[in-house]
Amino acid sequence: MYVTTLIAKPGGLQPALVEALRNAWGGQSAQWLAADEAAEFAMERMPDNADDVWADVQGQGVDLIVQPLDGRRKKMLLADMDSTMIQQECIDELADEAGVGARVADITARAMNGELDFEAAIDERVGLLAGLPVQVIADVLANRITHMPGGRALVQTMKAHGGYAALVSGGFTAFTSAVAEALGFDENRANTLAVEGAALTGQVVRPILGQQAKLEALNEITARLGITPADVLAVGDGMNDLLMLQNAGTGVALHGKPALQEKCRVRVNHGDLTALLYLQGYAKTEFVT
């Protein structure tokens, strides 16, 4: 059996669309997970035209996920941080404070779309932060960083059902530790900014956590927990998340860069992080906030 899930912003999912698609694909009765926001129906086989329909409903502000029904509710969340669990790129915010925001933001965008080597890109960007007072990190956290809508509900709902949550970022521990604590993650991994005195040196402590390290985190944490990568829901937005998303049971490109979306089967462009609960079959009334 397969299950089709349709998700939109609140008020954006029309019952007529759900019924039309259910009829076309021979689905069972539709179940509404949230009124006018998320619905699902089961069916016996994967539709041949799922990709074409996905493109059509994207134009209507609707995300469409078709997946096997069995095993879709996962035991672990593995999440990227920048532009995924938070709405910003931390290094871009630090760079803005240092007066090199535009230059760093351009490098970040190209790196996240897979146009630049991640390690070289992070070295170049951090190098431009040399001499920045460490206190700026706390200021950025307090005044510039906002959580992605639905993040706390995602983490807390999965944990309430026995899940484990890990935050794994190519960003920096100074930020992941704060975000992980605020949202309720069980652990976090990221890069460390080198500091001398009260200022950043412009260097990143080795080894650098990039795409391969995120895959290693997936394998290491699941082995430690006695589960498999198939039990994991992973989410990210950039090409440095690709291996993690491809090897998890469900890998979600959330508002993903174009290069990442081309390689991911599950894409969420209109919903927020609660979409990751809906695609597991959680109703809004089950969310833990």
Secondary structure, DSSP 8 states (H G I E B T S, - for coil): -EEEEEEESTT---HHHHHHHHHHHT----EEEETTTEEEEEESS--TTHHHHHHHHHTTTEEEEEEESTT-S-SEEEE--TTTTBSS-HHHHHHHHHT-HHHHHHHHHHHHTTSS-HHHHHHHHHHTTTT-BTHHHHHHHHHT--B-TTHHHHHHHHHHTT-EEEEEEEEEHHHHHHHHHHHT-SEEEEE-EEEETTEEEEEE-SS---HHHHHHHHHHHHHHHT--GGGEEEEESSGGGHHHHHHSSEEEEES--HHHHTT-SEEESSS-TTHHHHTTT--GGG---
